[in-house]
Amino acid sequence: MSDFAIIGVAGYIAPRHLQAIRDTGNNVVISMDPYDAVGRLDVYGFYNSSYFNDFAMFEREVDNLKYDGNPVHYLSVCSPNYLHDAHIRFGLKSGMNVICEKPILINPEHFDVLVQRENESGKKVNSILQLRLHPSIKELKSKIDNGPKNHIYNIELDYITSRGIWYQHAWKGDKSKSGGLVMNIGVHFFDMLIWIFGSVQKFSINNNNEKVVSGNLLLEKANVSWLLSIDKNNLPDSCKKTNKYTYRKIIIDGQEIEFSEGFTDLHTQSYQEILNGNGFTLQDALPSIDLVYKIRKSK
């Protein structure tokens, strides 16, 4: 059994990490979030997790555990995007392996320093790139890898996940903190596309506002037309009629790939792979982060 610390335990994505830690047979011994609505720790059975709403007190307790001979093995980072870099560095400096929710960074200019800190620490940084573990996506990659070598695929990708007015007033609506809409909800889709269809050749943006971003992307093996939206008005009628608030679509050469289901346990699978020594690395995460950063900075 490994002992975990978690930063951002009150956040949106934290329950998937808590479930993954529990379902892989491990324990959360210490947690931190400035917002104290963290009763979900009990839901997942972590009744004995020390909790802090102040980072300095959390940092001190991690240090105390280390020097008392009970070092924490892993740090799960579920904090806002702009804090990931700092929290990863804290984990490495404190002697912990790190599991970080996407994106590892919102500015790729900090990548080389983070790699240096990882190498100096002797610990590992693991990125959650959960779509690479989705059965339909793995099957698609195998099909493309074994398909015609010179074929250029035509792809349509839509991802619509409805968000209310609150989104623009939270850190997620602040580009300096989230990396923008494309980074916050799109980076793992771009990672998936690059992983399957090869490196980025060029890109263009068609629409870019607070709720909708769309464009075109040329990869080694694909032309991609993509749309990301948090506007419920972009949902197809089929979703509106059934009160579904999330819609995912991938069409490849006119054939739709079904991947609307199968997302519930991808974090648990990610954790199991990490614990087995097969996690996704900083280097794995960089290409999609670099692309999204350039999209955000483009006019």
Sine and cosine of phi, psi and omega as CSV:
sin_phi,cos_phi,sin_psi,cos_psi,sin_omega,cos_omega
0.00,0.00,0.71,-0.70,0.05,-1.00
-0.97,-0.24,0.55,-0.84,0.06,-1.00
-1.00,-0.09,0.70,-0.71,-0.05,-1.00
-0.89,-0.46,0.55,-0.84,0.31,-0.95
-0.94,-0.34,0.47,-0.88,0.03,-1.00
-0.66,-0.75,0.78,-0.63,0.08,-1.00
-0.96,-0.27,0.78,-0.63,-0.04,-1.00
1.00,-0.05,0.56,0.83,-0.14,-0.99
-0.94,0.34,-0.29,0.96,0.04,-1.00
-1.00,-0.03,-0.04,1.00,-0.12,-0.99
-0.98,0.21,0.12,-0.99,-0.09,-1.00
-0.87,0.50,-0.67,0.74,-0.13,-0.99
-1.00,0.01,-0.22,0.98,-0.10,-0.99
-0.83,0.55,-0.64,0.77,-0.01,-1.00
-0.83,0.55,-0.55,0.83,0.02,-1.00
-0.92,0.38,-0.56,0.83,0.04,-1.00
-0.96,0.28,-0.66,0.75,0.04,-1.00
-0.88,0.48,-0.68,0.73,0.04,-1.00
-0.89,0.46,-0.67,0.75,-0.01,-1.00
-0.90,0.44,-0.66,0.75,0.02,-1.00
-0.90,0.44,-0.70,0.71,0.02,-1.00
-0.91,0.42,-0.73,0.69,-0.12,-0.99
-0.96,0.29,-0.28,0.96,0.10,-1.00
-1.00,-0.09,0.14,0.99,0.12,-0.99
0.99,0.17,0.48,0.88,-0.05,-1.00
-0.89,-0.46,-0.03,-1.00,-0.20,-0.98
-0.70,-0.71,0.66,-0.75,0.14,-0.99
-1.00,-0.05,0.92,-0.40,-0.04,-1.00
-0.99,-0.14,-0.35,0.94,-0.03,-1.00
-0.43,-0.90,0.64,-0.77,-0.06,-1.00
-0.62,-0.79,0.36,-0.93,-0.05,-1.00
-0.53,-0.85,0.67,-0.74,0.18,-0.98
-0.26,-0.97,0.70,-0.71,0.03,-1.00
-0.91,0.42,-0.36,0.93,0.05,-1.00
-0.99,-0.10,0.82,-0.58,-0.22,-0.97
-1.00,-0.05,0.28,0.96,0.08,-1.00
-0.99,0.10,0.96,0.27,-0.14,-0.99
-0.87,-0.49,0.47,0.88,0.04,-1.00
-0.88,0.48,-0.27,0.96,0.04,-1.00
-0.88,0.47,-0.35,0.94,0.10,-1.00
-0.84,0.55,-0.61,0.79,0.02,-1.00
-0.94,0.35,-0.61,0.79,-0.02,-1.00
-0.84,0.55,-0.60,0.80,-0.04,-1.00
-0.99,-0.11,0.15,0.99,0.13,-0.99
1.00,0.05,0.22,0.98,-0.04,-1.00
-0.99,-0.12,0.87,0.49,-0.07,-1.00
-0.91,0.41,-0.45,0.89,-0.10,-1.00
-0.99,-0.16,0.19,0.98,0.03,-1.00
-0.95,0.32,0.82,-0.57,0.15,-0.99
-0.91,0.41,0.65,-0.76,-0.05,-1.00
-0.81,-0.59,0.67,-0.75,0.05,-1.00
-0.72,-0.70,0.65,-0.76,0.11,-0.99
-0.97,-0.23,0.14,0.99,0.04,-1.00
-0.83,-0.56,0.82,-0.57,-0.10,-1.00
-0.90,0.43,-0.61,0.80,-0.02,-1.00
-0.89,0.46,-0.64,0.77,0.02,-1.00
-0.94,0.34,-0.62,0.79,0.08,-1.00
-0.88,0.47,-0.72,0.69,0.00,-1.00
-0.87,0.49,-0.67,0.74,0.00,-1.00
-0.89,0.45,-0.65,0.76,-0.02,-1.00
-0.93,0.36,-0.61,0.79,0.10,-1.00
-0.86,0.51,-0.67,0.74,0.02,-1.00
-0.91,0.41,-0.65,0.76,0.02,-1.00
-0.88,0.47,-0.69,0.72,0.01,-1.00
-0.87,0.49,-0.66,0.75,0.00,-1.00
-0.88,0.47,-0.72,0.70,-0.08,-1.00
-1.00,0.09,-0.17,0.99,0.14,-0.99
-1.00,0.02,0.03,1.00,0.02,-1.00
1.00,0.04,0.24,0.97,0.03,-1.00
-0.83,-0.56,0.86,0.51,-0.09,-1.00
-0.91,0.42,0.58,-0.81,0.08,-1.00
-0.97,0.22,0.71,-0.70,-0.11,-0.99
-0.99,0.11,-0.63,0.78,-0.09,-1.00
-0.72,-0.70,0.57,-0.82,0.17,-0.99
-0.91,-0.42,0.83,-0.56,0.11,-0.99
-0.99,-0.14,0.84,-0.54,-0.06,-1.00
-0.98,-0.22,0.93,-0.37,0.01,-1.00
-0.82,-0.57,0.40,0.92,-0.04,-1.00
-0.99,0.17,0.13,-0.99,0.08,-1.00
-0.83,0.56,0.50,-0.87,-0.17,-0.99
-0.79,0.62,-0.67,0.74,-0.11,-0.99
-0.94,0.35,-0.24,0.97,0.01,-1.00
-0.99,-0.11,-0.13,0.99,-0.08,-1.00
-0.84,0.54,-0.73,0.69,-0.03,-1.00
-0.84,0.54,-0.77,0.63,-0.03,-1.00
-0.90,0.44,-0.65,0.76,-0.04,-1.00
-0.96,0.30,-0.55,0.84,0.11,-0.99
-0.89,0.46,-0.72,0.69,0.00,-1.00
-0.87,0.49,-0.66,0.75,0.06,-1.00
-0.86,0.51,-0.71,0.70,-0.01,-1.00
-0.87,0.49,-0.72,0.69,0.00,-1.00
-0.89,0.45,-0.70,0.71,0.00,-1.00
-0.89,0.46,-0.51,0.86,-0.02,-1.00
-1.00,0.04,0.06,1.00,0.08,-1.00
1.00,0.08,0.37,0.93,-0.01,-1.00
-0.95,-0.32,0.58,-0.81,0.30,-0.95
-0.94,0.34,0.49,-0.87,-0.11,-0.99
-0.85,-0.53,0.70,-0.72,0.16,-0.99
-0.90,-0.45,0.89,-0.45,-0.11,-0.99
-0.89,-0.45,0.75,-0.66,0.13,-0.99
-0.90,0.44,0.46,-0.89,0.01,-1.00
-0.91,0.41,0.51,-0.86,-0.19,0.98
-1.00,0.06,0.49,-0.87,0.06,-1.00
-0.84,0.55,-0.67,0.74,-0.02,-1.00
-0.65,-0.76,0.40,-0.92,0.19,-0.98
-0.96,-0.28,-0.13,0.99,0.04,-1.00
-0.76,-0.65,0.96,-0.30,-0.06,-1.00
-0.90,0.43,-0.21,0.98,0.04,-1.00
-0.90,0.43,-0.32,0.95,0.00,-1.00
-1.00,-0.05,0.03,1.00,-0.13,-0.99
-0.90,0.44,-0.75,0.66,-0.08,-1.00
-0.88,0.48,-0.62,0.78,0.02,-1.00
-0.92,0.40,-0.64,0.77,0.00,-1.00
-0.91,0.43,-0.65,0.76,0.07,-1.00
-0.88,0.48,-0.66,0.75,0.02,-1.00
-0.88,0.48,-0.69,0.72,0.01,-1.00
-0.90,0.43,-0.62,0.79,0.05,-1.00
-0.89,0.45,-0.73,0.68,-0.01,-1.00
-0.89,0.47,-0.65,0.76,0.00,-1.00
-0.92,0.40,-0.54,0.84,-0.09,-1.00
-0.98,0.20,-0.44,0.90,-0.12,-0.99
0.97,0.23,0.09,1.00,0.03,-1.00
-0.96,-0.28,0.07,-1.00,-0.07,-1.00
-0.87,-0.50,0.59,-0.81,0.17,-0.99
-0.97,-0.26,0.81,-0.59,-0.03,-1.00
-0.90,-0.43,0.77,-0.63,-0.01,-1.00
-0.99,-0.15,0.67,-0.74,0.12,-0.99
-0.99,0.15,0.95,-0.32,0.08,-1.00
-0.83,-0.56,0.93,0.38,-0.27,-0.96
-0.91,0.41,-0.44,0.90,-0.03,-1.00
-0.91,0.42,-0.42,0.91,0.03,-1.00
-0.91,0.41,-0.27,0.96,-0.01,-1.00
-0.98,-0.20,-0.07,1.00,-0.01,-1.00
-0.93,0.36,0.76,-0.65,-0.07,-1.00
-0.80,0.60,-0.69,0.73,-0.02,-1.00
-0.92,0.38,-0.58,0.82,-0.01,-1.00
-0.96,0.29,-0.64,0.77,0.06,-1.00
-0.89,0.46,-0.65,0.76,0.03,-1.00
-0.91,0.42,-0.65,0.76,0.03,-1.00
-0.90,0.44,-0.70,0.71,0.00,-1.00
-0.87,0.50,-0.68,0.73,0.02,-1.00
-0.88,0.48,-0.65,0.76,0.00,-1.00
-0.90,0.43,-0.69,0.72,-0.01,-1.00
-0.93,0.36,-0.67,0.74,0.00,-1.00
-0.87,0.49,-0.54,0.84,-0.05,-1.00
-0.98,-0.20,0.13,0.99,-0.02,-1.00
-1.00,-0.04,-0.19,-0.98,0.01,-1.00
-0.85,0.53,0.71,-0.70,-0.11,-0.99
-0.95,0.30,-0.51,0.86,-0.11,-0.99
-0.96,-0.28,0.12,0.99,-0.03,-1.00
-0.97,0.23,0.70,-0.71,0.09,-1.00
-0.97,-0.24,0.89,-0.45,-0.07,-1.00
-1.00,0.09,0.58,-0.81,0.10,-0.99
-0.98,-0.21,0.83,-0.55,-0.15,-0.99
-0.81,-0.59,0.68,-0.74,0.20,-0.98
-0.90,-0.44,0.81,-0.59,0.03,-1.00
-0.79,-0.61,0.83,-0.55,0.09,-1.00
-0.84,-0.54,0.72,-0.70,0.14,-0.99
-0.70,-0.71,0.91,-0.42,-0.02,-1.00
-0.84,-0.54,0.86,-0.51,0.02,-1.00
-0.73,-0.68,0.95,-0.31,-0.18,-0.98
-0.91,0.43,0.71,-0.70,0.08,-1.00
-0.71,-0.70,0.54,-0.84,-0.03,-1.00
-1.00,0.05,-0.15,-0.99,-0.03,-1.00
-0.86,0.51,-0.52,0.85,-0.05,-1.00
-0.83,0.56,-0.52,0.86,-0.14,-0.99
-0.83,0.56,-0.68,0.73,-0.05,-1.00
-0.95,0.30,-0.31,0.95,-0.01,-1.00
-0.99,-0.11,-0.16,0.99,0.04,-1.00
-1.00,-0.04,0.07,-1.00,0.00,-1.00
-0.87,0.49,-0.44,0.90,-0.02,-1.00
-0.91,0.42,-0.46,0.89,0.01,-1.00
-1.00,0.07,-0.06,1.00,0.01,-1.00
-0.99,-0.17,0.93,-0.36,-0.08,-1.00
-0.86,0.52,-0.53,0.85,-0.01,-1.00
-0.94,0.35,-0.33,0.94,-0.01,-1.00
-0.97,-0.26,-0.56,0.83,-0.04,-1.00
-0.99,-0.16,-0.38,0.93,-0.16,-0.99
1.00,0.03,0.07,1.00,0.01,-1.00
1.00,-0.03,0.16,-0.99,-0.05,-1.00
-0.85,0.53,-0.66,0.75,-0.05,-1.00
-0.91,0.42,-0.62,0.78,0.03,-1.00
-0.95,0.31,-0.71,0.70,-0.17,-0.99
-0.94,0.35,-0.65,0.76,-0.03,-1.00
-0.91,-0.40,-0.13,0.99,-0.13,-0.99
-0.93,-0.38,-0.26,0.97,-0.19,-0.98
-0.88,0.47,-0.57,0.82,-0.02,-1.00
-0.96,0.28,-0.42,0.91,0.09,-1.00
-0.95,0.30,-0.64,0.77,0.06,-1.00
-0.92,0.39,-0.60,0.80,0.09,-1.00
-0.86,0.51,-0.70,0.71,0.00,-1.00
-0.87,0.50,-0.71,0.71,-0.04,-1.00
-0.91,0.42,-0.70,0.72,0.01,-1.00
-0.91,0.41,-0.65,0.76,0.01,-1.00
-0.86,0.51,-0.63,0.77,-0.08,-1.00
-1.00,0.02,-0.69,0.73,-0.21,-0.98
-0.94,-0.33,0.07,1.00,0.12,-0.99
0.99,-0.11,-0.01,-1.00,-0.18,-0.98
-0.94,0.34,0.31,-0.95,-0.05,-1.00
-0.97,0.23,0.76,-0.64,0.08,-1.00
-0.99,-0.15,-0.70,0.71,0.08,-1.00
-0.22,-0.97,0.22,-0.98,0.02,-1.00
-0.51,-0.86,0.31,-0.95,0.11,-0.99
-0.57,-0.82,0.40,-0.91,-0.02,-1.00
-0.91,-0.40,0.75,-0.66,0.02,-1.00
-0.99,-0.15,-0.61,0.80,-0.09,-1.00
-0.57,-0.82,0.70,-0.72,-0.04,-1.00
-0.46,-0.89,0.99,-0.17,0.09,-1.00
-0.65,-0.76,-0.17,-0.99,-0.11,-0.99
-0.91,0.41,-0.39,0.92,-0.10,-1.00
-0.91,-0.42,-0.38,0.92,-0.10,-1.00
-0.66,-0.75,0.74,-0.68,0.14,-0.99
-0.74,-0.67,0.72,-0.70,0.01,-1.00
-0.59,-0.81,0.33,-0.94,0.00,-1.00
-0.02,-1.00,-0.22,-0.98,0.03,-1.00
-0.79,-0.62,0.55,-0.84,-0.09,-1.00
-0.66,-0.75,0.79,-0.61,0.07,-1.00
-0.97,-0.26,0.88,-0.48,0.07,-1.00
-0.94,-0.33,0.09,-1.00,-0.01,-1.00
-0.83,0.56,-0.61,0.79,-0.10,-1.00
-0.86,-0.50,0.21,0.98,-0.09,-1.00
-0.38,-0.92,0.55,-0.83,0.28,-0.96
-0.98,-0.21,0.84,-0.55,-0.11,-0.99
-0.88,-0.48,0.80,-0.60,0.20,-0.98
-0.97,-0.25,0.84,-0.54,-0.13,-0.99
-0.75,-0.66,0.45,-0.89,0.04,-1.00
-0.60,-0.80,0.75,-0.66,0.10,-1.00
-0.84,-0.54,0.71,-0.70,-0.07,-1.00
-0.50,-0.86,0.59,-0.81,0.18,-0.98
-0.93,-0.37,0.20,0.98,-0.03,-1.00
-1.00,-0.05,0.89,-0.45,-0.04,-1.00
-0.88,0.47,-0.34,0.94,0.01,-1.00
-0.94,0.35,-0.28,0.96,0.04,-1.00
-1.00,0.10,-0.13,0.99,0.01,-1.00
-0.91,0.41,0.61,-0.79,0.09,-1.00
-0.92,0.38,0.37,-0.93,-0.04,-1.00
-0.85,0.53,-0.54,0.84,-0.01,-1.00
-0.87,0.49,-0.57,0.82,0.04,-1.00
-0.97,0.26,-0.67,0.74,-0.02,-1.00
-0.88,0.47,-0.61,0.79,-0.03,-1.00
-0.94,0.35,-0.46,0.89,-0.04,-1.00
-0.95,-0.30,0.20,0.98,0.03,-1.00
0.84,0.54,0.62,0.79,0.12,-0.99
-1.00,-0.09,0.70,-0.71,-0.13,-0.99
-0.94,-0.35,0.04,1.00,0.04,-1.00
-0.75,-0.66,0.67,-0.74,-0.03,-1.00
-0.65,-0.76,0.79,-0.61,0.04,-1.00
-0.82,-0.58,0.70,-0.72,0.01,-1.00
-0.58,-0.81,0.76,-0.65,0.20,-0.98
-0.77,-0.63,0.85,-0.53,0.08,-1.00
-0.89,-0.45,0.83,-0.56,-0.03,-1.00
-0.87,-0.50,0.89,-0.46,-0.05,-1.00
0.75,0.66,0.69,0.72,0.08,-1.00
0.99,0.11,-0.06,1.00,-0.02,-1.00
-0.93,-0.35,0.81,-0.58,-0.04,-1.00
-0.98,0.18,0.69,-0.72,0.07,-1.00
-0.99,-0.13,0.84,-0.54,-0.03,-1.00
-0.99,0.13,0.90,-0.43,0.12,-0.99
-0.52,-0.85,0.64,0.77,0.03,-1.00
-0.98,0.20,-0.36,0.93,0.01,-1.00
-0.90,-0.43,0.05,-1.00,0.10,-0.99
1.00,0.04,0.35,0.94,-0.04,-1.00
-0.98,-0.18,-0.18,0.98,-0.22,-0.98
-0.93,0.36,-0.52,0.86,-0.08,-1.00
-0.90,-0.44,0.30,0.96,-0.06,-1.00
-0.93,0.38,-0.52,0.85,0.06,-1.00
-0.93,0.37,-0.64,0.77,0.05,-1.00
-0.88,0.47,-0.68,0.74,0.08,-1.00
-0.88,0.47,-0.63,0.77,0.02,-1.00
-0.87,0.49,-0.72,0.70,0.00,-1.00
-0.89,0.45,-0.66,0.76,-0.01,-1.00
-0.89,0.46,-0.67,0.75,0.04,-1.00
-0.90,0.44,-0.67,0.74,0.02,-1.00
-0.88,0.47,-0.72,0.69,-0.01,-1.00
-0.91,0.41,-0.41,0.91,0.06,-1.00
-1.00,0.04,0.03,1.00,0.02,-1.00
1.00,0.06,0.29,0.96,-0.08,-1.00
-0.88,-0.48,0.51,0.86,-0.03,-1.00
-0.95,0.31,0.29,-0.96,0.08,-1.00
-0.99,0.15,0.68,-0.73,-0.18,-0.98
-1.00,-0.06,0.09,-1.00,0.15,-0.99
-0.84,0.55,-0.68,0.73,-0.02,-1.00
-0.90,0.44,-0.58,0.81,0.06,-1.00
-0.89,0.46,-0.60,0.80,-0.11,-0.99
-0.98,0.17,-0.37,0.93,-0.18,-0.98
-0.89,0.45,-0.72,0.69,-0.12,-0.99
-0.83,0.56,-0.68,0.73,-0.02,-1.00
-0.95,0.32,-0.59,0.81,0.05,-1.00
-0.90,0.43,-0.67,0.75,0.03,-1.00
-0.88,0.47,-0.69,0.72,0.02,-1.00
-0.89,0.46,-0.75,0.66,-0.06,-1.00
-0.90,0.43,-0.61,0.79,0.05,-1.00
-0.87,0.49,-0.69,0.73,0.01,-1.00
-0.92,0.39,-0.60,0.80,0.07,-1.00
-0.88,0.47,-0.71,0.71,-0.01,-1.00
-0.89,0.46,-0.59,0.81,-0.05,-1.00
-1.00,0.10,-0.22,0.98,-0.03,-1.00
-0.97,0.25,0.44,-0.90,-0.01,-1.00
-0.99,-0.11,0.00,0.00,0.00,0.00
